[in-house]
């Protein structure tokens, strides 16, 4: 297995898609480096300023002007940036200078829907809550579940994390696209994001980590820190681990009927058990 830290490199880049455990994985690397007194720069997510009109080439050069005296940590999960860099052949250079690893989530439906459900969690002040007891946690999350069942999420709220304004906030006259176009185009775009990840993984012979391998077993990540002491790694991973205690596993149940119908047309999780 690959080591997620290599002192001979400029840093580590996790190439992923939204809602696939990238923040947690990057956080584990950050904690291990911090506990090991290694200087690093947490650049985190990289995005283009699309509305500025500035060249993506100029923006890319600026974004990659990292501190040479520190180890740089980058979460590359914006598909616009990933696709642009892939088209320009930038990953050849990045592979030479950085530790590159691909991160993917097997459960595509959860990946697509967990963002809007997380936003609902924030709306109800349930994110980052320190519950006083297990009963209080179960009661609060059950109430959250029941509320979503009774008030399904409208299709307009489903988005990929980067393209929402393109559909709803910048349309002249406030018009919104047809529901069928919106959801089918969104799912096509999402599948293209995954396909691009696969091409990068294969073209550059990169190692892949599945989110599900550490989703409920954070200590699985120990395998990617073999150049650090066992106690430091275990302590760092334990401190970084967090999991939202949802009480229902099928996020599609929280969506309106048209969303459920169109999602099922795409067979997003049809191969989940064969991966």
C-alpha positions in Angstrom: 0.0 0.0 0.0 1.0 3.6 -0.6 2.3 5.8 2.2 0.3 9.0 2.4 3.4 10.9 3.4 6.7 11.0 1.5 9.3 13.5 2.7 10.9 13.5 -0.7 7.7 15.0 -2.3 6.2 18.5 -2.2 3.1 17.1 -0.6 0.1 14.8 -0.8 -2.9 15.2 -3.2 -6.1 13.3 -2.6 -8.0 13.1 -5.9 -11.7 12.4 -5.2 -15.3 13.5 -5.6 -17.6 15.3 -3.2 -19.0 13.5 -0.2 -16.6 10.5 -0.4 -14.7 10.9 2.9 -12.0 13.2 1.5 -12.1 15.6 4.4 -11.7 12.7 6.9 -8.8 11.2 5.0 -7.1 14.5 4.7 -7.7 15.2 8.3 -6.0 11.9 9.3 -2.9 12.9 7.3 -3.0 16.3 8.9 -3.2 14.9 12.4 -0.4 12.4 11.9 1.9 15.1 10.6 0.9 17.4 13.4 1.6 14.7 16.1 4.9 14.0 14.4 6.0 17.7 14.5 6.2 17.9 10.7 5.6 21.3 9.2 2.8 21.3 6.7 0.4 23.6 4.8 -3.2 22.5 4.8 -4.3 23.9 1.4 -7.4 21.7 1.6 -9.8 22.0 -1.4 -8.8 23.7 -4.6 -11.4 25.6 -6.7 -11.5 27.8 -9.8 -13.2 31.2 -9.7 -15.3 30.6 -12.7 -17.1 33.9 -12.7 -13.9 36.0 -12.6 -13.2 35.2 -16.2 -9.6 34.7 -15.4 -7.7 32.0 -17.3 -7.8 28.6 -15.7 -4.1 28.3 -16.6 -3.3 31.4 -14.6 -5.4 30.3 -11.7 -3.9 26.8 -11.7 -0.3 28.2 -11.6 -1.3 30.4 -8.7 -3.0 27.6 -6.8 0.0 25.4 -7.1 2.5 28.0 -5.9 2.9 26.2 -2.7 5.3 26.8 0.2 8.5 24.9 -0.6 9.5 24.8 3.0 6.4 23.0 4.1 4.7 19.7 3.2 1.5 20.6 1.3 -1.9 18.8 1.8 -4.5 19.2 -1.0 -8.0 17.7 -1.4 -8.7 17.8 -5.2 -12.4 17.1 -5.4 -13.8 19.8 -7.7 -14.6 18.0 -11.0 -14.2 21.2 -13.0 -10.6 21.5 -11.8 -9.9 17.8 -12.1 -11.2 17.6 -15.7 -9.3 20.8 -16.7 -6.0 19.5 -15.3 -6.5 16.1 -16.9 -7.2 17.6 -20.3 -3.9 19.6 -20.0 -1.9 16.6 -18.9 -1.0 18.2 -15.6 -1.2 15.0 -13.6 2.1 13.7 -15.1 3.9 16.6 -13.4 1.8 16.3 -10.2 2.7 12.6 -10.0 6.4 13.4 -10.1 6.1 16.1 -7.4 3.4 14.8 -5.1 2.0 11.7 -3.5 -1.2 11.1 -5.5 -4.0 8.8 -4.4 -7.5 8.4 -5.7 -10.4 8.2 -3.2 -13.8 6.9 -4.3 -17.1 6.0 -2.6 -18.8 2.8 -3.6 -22.3 3.9 -2.6 -23.0 6.4 -5.3 -26.5 7.2 -4.1 -25.2 8.2 -0.6 -22.4 10.2 -2.3 -25.0 12.1 -4.3 -27.5 12.7 -1.6 -25.5 13.1 1.6 -24.6 16.7 0.7 -28.2 17.9 0.7 -29.0 15.8 3.8 -26.0 17.2 5.6 -27.3 20.7 4.7 -30.6 19.8 6.3 -28.8 18.6 9.3 -27.1 22.0 9.6 -30.5 23.8 9.1 -31.8 21.9 12.2 -28.7 22.6 14.3 -27.7 19.0 14.5 -24.3 19.1 12.9 -21.3 19.0 15.3 -23.6 18.5 18.3 -22.1 17.0 21.4 -25.0 14.9 22.7 -25.1 14.4 26.4 -26.2 10.7 26.2 -26.9 8.0 23.7 -30.6 8.4 24.2 -30.5 12.1 23.4 -28.6 11.3 20.2 -31.0 8.6 19.1 -34.0 10.8 19.9 -32.7 13.8 18.0 -31.6 11.8 14.9 -34.9 9.8 14.9 -36.8 13.1 14.9 -34.6 14.3 12.1 -35.3 11.1 10.1 -39.1 11.4 10.7 -39.1 15.0 9.6 -37.4 14.2 6.3 -39.8 11.3 5.6 -42.8 13.6 6.2 -41.2 16.5 4.2 -39.3 14.9 1.3 -36.4 16.9 -0.2 -37.5 18.6 -3.5 -35.5 17.7 -6.6 -34.3 21.3 -6.9 -32.2 20.8 -3.8 -30.2 17.9 -5.2 -26.8 19.1 -6.5 -23.2 18.0 -6.9 -21.6 20.8 -4.8 -20.2 23.0 -7.5 -22.9 23.4 -10.3 -25.9 24.7 -8.3 -25.7 28.3 -9.5 -25.6 27.2 -13.1 -29.1 25.8 -12.7 -30.9 28.0 -10.2 -29.2 31.2 -9.3 -28.1 32.7 -12.6 -31.0 31.9 -14.9 -32.5 35.0 -16.4 -36.0 35.6 -15.2 -35.6 33.0 -12.4 -36.7 30.2 -14.7 -35.6 26.7 -13.7 -34.9 23.8 -16.0 -37.4 21.0 -16.5 -37.2 18.5 -13.6 -36.3 15.6 -16.1 -33.5 17.6 -17.7 -32.2 18.7 -14.3 -31.9 15.4 -12.6 -30.8 13.4 -15.7 -28.2 15.9 -16.6 -27.0 16.0 -13.0 -26.7 12.2 -12.9 -24.9 12.2 -16.2 -22.5 14.8 -15.0 -21.9 12.8 -11.8 -21.2 9.6 -13.7 -18.7 11.6 -15.9 -16.9 12.8 -12.8 -16.5 9.2 -11.7 -15.4 8.1 -15.2 -12.7 10.9 -15.2 -11.4 9.7 -11.8 -11.1 6.2 -13.3 -9.2 7.4 -16.3 -6.8 9.3 -14.1 -6.3 6.3 -11.9 -5.6 4.0 -14.9 -3.6 6.4 -17.0 -1.2 7.3 -14.2 -1.3 4.0 -12.4 -2.5 5.5 -9.1 -3.6 3.6 -6.0 -7.2 3.9 -4.9 -8.7 4.0 -1.5 -12.4 3.1 -1.0 -14.2 5.2 1.5 -16.2 2.2 2.7 -13.0 0.5 3.9 -12.6 3.1 6.7 -16.1 4.5 7.0 -16.8 2.4 10.1 -13.3 1.1 10.7 -11.0 4.2 10.9 -8.0 2.1 12.0 -7.9 0.7 8.5 -6.0 3.9 7.6 -3.0 2.7 9.6 -2.0 0.8 6.5 -1.2 4.1 4.8 1.2 5.4 7.4 3.8 2.7 7.7 6.6 5.3 7.9 5.3 6.5 11.3 5.2 5.0 14.7 2.1 2.8 15.4 1.0 4.7 18.6 1.2 8.1 16.9 -0.8 6.9 13.9 -3.5 5.2 16.0 -3.8 8.3 18.3 -4.1 10.7 15.4 -6.7 8.6 13.5 -8.8 8.2 16.6 -8.8 11.9 17.3 -9.8 12.7 13.7 -12.5 10.1 13.3 -16.1 11.3 13.2 -19.3 9.8 11.8 -22.8 11.4 11.6 -25.1 9.0 13.5 -27.9 8.7 10.9 -30.6 6.2 11.9 -31.7 5.4 8.3 -29.5 3.9 5.6 -31.5 4.6 2.4 -31.1 8.3 1.7 -33.3 8.0 -1.4 -36.3 7.6 0.9 -35.8 11.2 1.9 -36.4 12.5 -1.6 -39.5 13.4 -3.5 -41.1 10.8 -5.8 -39.7 12.1 -9.1 -36.1 12.1 -7.7 -36.6 8.5 -6.6 -37.9 7.4 -10.0 -35.1 9.1 -12.0 -32.3 7.9 -9.7 -33.5 4.3 -10.0 -33.4 4.6 -13.8 -29.6 5.0 -13.6 -28.8 1.9 -11.5 -26.1 3.8 -9.7 -25.4 1.1 -7.1 -26.1 -2.0 -9.3 -22.4 -3.1 -9.0 -21.7 -2.0 -5.4 -21.4 -5.5 -4.1 -19.1 -6.6 -7.0 -16.5 -3.9 -6.5 
